[in-house]
Amino acid sequence: LLPDNPSQVGSVSVTVKVLDVNDNAPEFARFYEAFVCENAKAGQLIQTVSAIDRDDPQEGQHFYYSLAPEADNNPNFTLRDNQGN
């Protein structure tokens, strides 16, 4: 709604600068392919995975992994955090 008096109308240009914080989503450090032998023992380590985020410095990264909801109650698989990335 504009006022009746044109002298009370003003305009200004506004510049919005969007800072690029995260160009790259986290990704696995390399391609992983795991195989499980039929005689694998309970509790046996099958695969260790590592992730990277190309936007952050190496020492600043720590990723958290979790099983998909549909596998969360599966007693055959567990995840253990090795306090790395």
Sequence and secondary structure as in RCSB ss.txt:
>XXXX:A:sequence
LLPDNPSQVGSVSVTVKVLDVNDNAPEFARFYEAFVCENAKAGQLIQTVSAIDRDDPQEGQHFYYSLAPEADNNP
NFTLRDNQGN
>XXXX:A:secstr
   S GGG              SS  EESS       TT  TT       EE TTS GGG        GGGTT T
T      S  
